[in-house]
Amino acid sequence: MAEETLLPGGKVSVLLGLGSNLGGRRKFIEKAARLIDEIEGVELKSISSLIETEPVGGPPQGRYLNGAAELETALEPRDLLARLQGVEAELGRVRKVLNGPRNI
């Protein structure tokens, strides 16, 4: 069961995985971080270093560049998810195949 600890202002801390294996992987992750930080009600607190990893599952594809971001938000989980999926869409993510290649 998840435990929720509220921060001042009714905010929660969120850890978000970021990854890309298409095109300019680092640039996609950096742009995603900037767009996430611009979401009203979301504060980007920090980003981890990035590591290269092999894909898991899905069709044959290139290696991923992966990291994580720490956010603070008072948004409801579904609202946050919708806004994060909006960032993916803005960056051109198209979901064709489960666990398939992605720019973000």
Secondary structure, DSSP 8 states (H G I E B T S, - for coil): ------BGGGBEEEEEEEEE-SSSHHHHHHHHHHHHHTSTTEEEEEE---EEE---SSSS---EEEEEEEEEE-S-HHHHHHHHHHHHHHTT----STT-----
